Amino acid sequence: MAGHVFGRSTRGKLPKAVAGEGCYIIDADGKRYLDGSGGAAVSCLGHSDPDIRAALHDQLDRLAFAHTGFFTSDAAEDLADTLIAAAPEGIDRVYLVSGGSEAVEAALKLARQYFMEIGQPSRHRVIARRQSYHGNTLGALAAGGNAWRRAQFAPLLVETSHISPCYEYRDRAPGESGEAYGQRVADELEAELQRLGPETVMAFVAEPVVGATMGAVPAVPGYLRRIRQICDRHGILLILDEVMCGMGRTGHLFACAEDGVAPDMITIAKGLGAGYQPIGALLTSAEIYDAIDAGSGFFQHGHTYMGHAMAAAGAGAVLRAIHDRGLLERVQVMGQTLDAALHDRFGQHPHVGDIRGRGLFRGLELVADRESKAPFDPARKIHARIKAAAMQAGLICYPMGGTIDGQRGDHILLAPPFIISDDQVQELTDKLARAVSDALAA
């Protein structure tokens, strides 16, 4: 008999996950799947980590939930202190929510309220980038530039401007240096500000390393520094979305550290809870918090489960594990190992145009022709074929279509647990090669 779960798709039947063990998920038939993408870059510590389970049991024995309209908790206070101790310069406060979309919604609403409270009510516009993704709630979806996800909901979305992504593989001109290219596309922000009127714009939103929509595309050196300069020149808030690329995924707790940039707000989720509890957070500058404190004293926002004690305890244990086990350093080392294995296996593959990323956050862009970079016909749904073939082979990866413009292009995103071993890197590349071969032959 069919069940009553309304899943992501009404087509097909998913295997039932019944257990997790390190880098593997096990289904009801006993089949083991290497989690090569951490789900959606979530399971950074793998599955069934004993320390995280113990922390959750301990918190559950003391307190599961107390509404933040009435109470704070040790778990929430400790988590906020831990995050701020490692945060970029100027970041001073943590607003705990239940996921990435909530974090971005909170950022957008806080940006608007901040400008209202400091007497600049004309600032309401948001600028972001094409081929970005910032979440599926309406505000976050409006900020994002994923054309496919936005299309049918367009009448419900607030107007947002989108400039070019920092997409070196396809958009850097012949003879143009990486840094010159970065400055050129960053300067599109200045042009868009002048078109709209800088006094009407409140924020620019960007992923330091673009995740699901483009497949681990990092900003080129100097790009985000130029963006920061432009924002400062016009009094625009810089919101960096690290929901997917943050919390150690690139080898830094905050991905923007590699770019040498301190934003006004950062959104995090996914690896923050490592899948053990739903949690996300908005981190904001002391300047923004102080403006609210000196004005109304009340952020006109909130969710029932924000600051949830169980979720905060789990996230605190995740951060302790990352620190105490030296996992940031391990991500850098294993990221190089994975990158080398991918280049060894796919570097000369006739249908792999680009291998990119940072740390254990890697992407492969698939092409019909390497020389021209021509994409496959979208009707072939190469990404969907690869996902199915990988699952058949016992590998979880994250292929997506529409890489170039929301319609054309295919890529594979990889984000394995930080605990992945050398042998498991080999297993990942072997199974991925088999899946790509099977999908292209179909």
N, C-alpha and C positions, 0 to 999 in steps of 0.2 A: 504493500500500500504506500502511496506517495505521502511524504511528510508535509508539514505546513510551514516550513522555513521559506521566507521570501529571500532568496539568495541574490547574488550579483547578476546572475543570468537565469533565465527560465529554460535554457537549452542544456541538454546533457546532464550527466550525473557525476558528481564529484566523489572521489574516494573519501572515506571517513578517517580523519586523523584520530588515533587513539593514544599515542605516546610520543614523547620526544626524548632524545638521548644525544647530548652534545650537538654535533653538526647535522644530526639526522632527525627527520620526522618519520614515524612508523604508522602505516595505515591498518585498517581492520583486518586485512588479509596478511599482515606481517611484512609487507613490502617496505623497504627502507628507501627514503629519498634524501639525498644530500641537499641541504638547504643552501644553495648557491647564491641566493639573493636575500637571505634573512627574511623571507616573506616579501615585504616591501621595504627592505633595509631596516628592519625592526630588530630581529633576533641577534643582537651583536654579541651576546654571551652564549649563544646556543640555547639548547633546550634542557630544562630540568636542572638548572644550576643549583647545587645544594645550599650555597650561601644566600642566594636570593629567596629560595623557598623558606629557609630558616627565618629570615628577616620578616617575611610576610606572616609566617605562623606566629612569631613573637608579637607583631603588631595586632594581629587578629585577637590574640589572647588578652590584649589590653584595651584596644579601641578600634572599631572598624570605621565609624563615621560620626562626625559631628559637624553640623552645618556651619559654614564660615560666616554666616550672618550673626552667629552667636559665639563661636569659639575659634581659636587657632589650635594647633597641635604641635607637639615636639617634632613629629615626623616632617611636617610642612616647614617649620622654622629651620630645622637642621638641613633640609634639602636646599632651601633658599640660600642659606649661608654657604653651603658647599659650592653651589653654582656661582655665586657672586665672587667667591675667593679665586675662581679661575676665569672669570669673565673679562672681556675687553675693557680697557680703560673707560671710565665714565658710567658703565652699567652698574646699577646699584639696587634694583628691586626686581622681584620675581612674582609674577601673577600666574598661579598654577591653574591649569585647565585639564581637559580630558583627552586632548588630541591636537593634531596639527592644524586642522581647519579652524577649530575653536581659537587656537593661539593667533592665527592670522586675523580672524574676525575681531578679536580683542585688540590687536595692534591697530587695525584701521579705525575702530571706534575710539580708541585712546588718542590716536593722532588727531582726529576731529575735535574731541573734547579739549585736548591740550590747546589747540589754537583758539577755540572759543574762550577758554579761561584766561588766555594771555591777551585777549582783545584783538584777534585777527580772524574774525568770522568769515571773511571772504575765502579763506583757504579750505577747500573741500575736495579738490581733484587729486587723483592718484595716477601716477605714471608707473608702468611696469614694462615688461618686455614680451615680445612675441615668443611663442614656444616655451613659455614658462608654466609652472603649475604651482598654485598656492593653496589648494584645497577645494572642496566640493560644496561648502555652504555658499550662499549667494554672494556675500561680500568677497570671500576668498576667490570664488569662481570668477567674479568680475575683475579682480586684480590679475588673475592668471591670464596667460595668453595662449592657452591650449584651444585651438579653434574647434576641434572635434568635441571636446567636453562642453564648450560654451554654446555651441550652435543652437540647440533646441530651446535653451533657457534664456537666450539673448533678450527677449522682451522683459524679463524679470531682473536684469542686471543693471546696476548703475553704470554710467558711462565712464570708461577708463581708457587712457591713452596707452598705446604700446609702441615702443621703439624696438630697434633690432636687438636680437640676442648677441652675445659674444660667442660666436660660432666659427672658430678659426678654420676648421676643416673645410667648410664650404664658402666662407665669405671673405677670407683674407685674400687680397689681390696679389697676383704674381709680382714678385720683387718687393713686396711690402713686408717690413719686419713685423714680428708678432706684437711688439710694443706699439709701433705706429698704427697697426690695425686696431689695437685696443683703444688708443686715444681717439681714433676716428669714430668708432662706434659709440664710445662714451660721450663724445661731443654731440651725438644725436639727442641726448638728454637736454643739453643747453638749447638746441634748436627747438625742441618740443616745448620747453619752458617759455621761450620767447613767443611761440605761436599761441599758447594758451594764456599767457600772462603769468609771470612767476608768482604774483601776489594771490593767485587763485589755487595754487598747488600746495598740498600739505605733505605729500610723501612720495618717495620712489621706493619700489619694492623689487628685490632681486634675490635669486639663489646664487650663492658664491660658486657652487658647482651644481649645474642643472641636473635634476634627477630623472624622474619618470618620463617626462615629455621628450627629452633629447638623448638621454643615456650618458650620464656622467661627463658632462661638458664643463670643464673648469674655465674660470675667467683667465685671460692671458695676463702676464705680469703688467702691473701698472693700471689696468682697467678700473678696478674698484677704487684705487686711490684718486683717479681723475673724477670718478663719480662722486666720491666724498667731497672733493674740492668744489664741484658744481653745486652740490646740495648745500654746502656751507655758504657759498657765495649768495645764494638766494633764500636762505633760511628754511630749506626743505628738510624734512626728516628722512633719514636713510634707514629703511627697514630691511634687514637681511633675513631671509627665510632659510633657516638651517634645519628644517623639520626632517629632511632626508639626509643631508650631507653632514650634519653636526653630530655632537656627542661622540667624537673619536673616529667616526667613519673614515675621515681622510688622514688620520694620524695626528690630529689636533682636536682637543675637546671642542673647540669652536673653530669651524672651518675658516672663518675670516682671518684667523691668526696668520695663516700662510700668506694672505694678501696684505698684511700689515695695515688693516683698516679696522677702526672701531665705529660701529653703527650707533644709531640712537635707540633702536630696538632690535632684538633678535627673537625669532620664534624657533622653538625646539619641540620635538616629540619623539616618535619612533624609537631610536636607540636610547632615549632617556629612560624609558621603562623596559626596554629590551623585550617587550612582549609579555612581561609578567603581570602587568596591570595597565589599563588605559590611562595615559597621562601625557600632558604637553605643558608648555610654559611659554609665557611672554616675558622676556627680560627687557627692562627699560632703564633709561638713564635717570640719574638723580635729578637732572634738570626737569624732566617731564613729571616725575613724581612730585617734586617740590612745587611745581606750578599748580597741580591739583590740590596739594596740601594747603597752599597759600590761598586758594580760591574756594571752590565749593566743598573740598574735603571728601568728595564722594565720586568714584568712578561709576558712571551710570551704565552698568553692565553686570553680568554675572550669570553663573550656571549652578544648578543644584549640587553637582558633584565636584566642583572646583575645590582644590586643596584637599582632596580626599586622603584621609590618613593612611589607608592601606596602599594607595597608589604612591603617595609620597615616600612611605617606608620602602617600598620596592625600588623606586628610583634612587633613593639614597644608597641602598645596598648595591645597585648597579654602578653608581659612580665610585663607591669605595672599591668595588672589584676592579674597575678600570684603572684606578690609581694604584691600589696595593699590588696588583698582579703585573704592573708595567705594561698594560695593554696598548697604550698609545705608541710606545716604542715598537711593540710587536706588530701593530697595524702597519707601521712604516716598513718594517722588514718584510712581513708577509705580503704587503702590497707590492713590493718590488719583485718578490717571488712569483706572485700571480701575474703581474705585468710581463715578466720574462717568459712565463709559461704560455701566456696568450700570444705573445709575439712569436714564440717558437712554433706554436701550432697554427696560428692564423695570420702571421705577418705577411706571408706571400700567398694567402688564399685568394683566388680570383674574385671572390664575392665579399671580401671583408675590406672595406675602404679605409677604416680608421679604428684604431685601438687607443683609448684615452682614459683619463680619470686620475684620481689621487688616492693613495692608500688602498684600502679594501673597498673602493668604490670605482668600478671599472665599467666601461661601455665599449661595445663593438658596433660599428655602423655597417650595415649590409648594403651592397650595391650590385646592380646588374653588370656594371662595367667599372673596373678600378680606374682606368685612365680618365674617362669622362666623368666619373662619379655619378653616373646615371642611376637612379633608384629602380627597384623592381616595380612592375605594374602593381598598384595597390590591390587590384582584384585578386592577385595571387595570395594575399594575406600571409606573406612569408613569416611574419612575427607570430601569428597564431599557430602556424604549422610547427614552428620551432618549439613553442611552449608545449604543445601536445607531444611532440617527439621527445622532448627532454623529460617530461613526466613519465613517458613510457620507459625511458632509459634509467629512471630513478634519480632525476636531477630537477630541482626547483630553480628556475631562473626567471627573469622578468623581461621578456621581449615586449616591444610596443611598436605600433605603426604610427604614421604621420609625423615622423621625425623632422622633416624639412619644413612643412607648412601646415601640418594638421591632417594632410591627406597622403602625401607622398613620403616614402622613406620608411626604413625598418631598422631597429636597433635592438640590442640585447643588453640589459643592465645586470651587473653582477655586484652583490654586496654580501659576501659570506660572513659568518660569525668571525669575530676577532680571534677565536681560538682555533681556527682552521690550521691543519698541519700540512707539511710538505706533501705527504702522500695524498691528502684530500684535495690539495690543489691539482695534483696530477689526475685524480679521479674526476674532478670538476671539468678540467679541459678535455679529458678523454670522452666523457659523456656529452659535453657540449659539442665537440667535433662530430660525434655520431648523430646528434640531433640536427645539427645544421646540414649535414650530408643527407640525412633522410628527408628533411623538409624541402631541400632544393631539388631532390630527385622526384618528389611527388608531383 
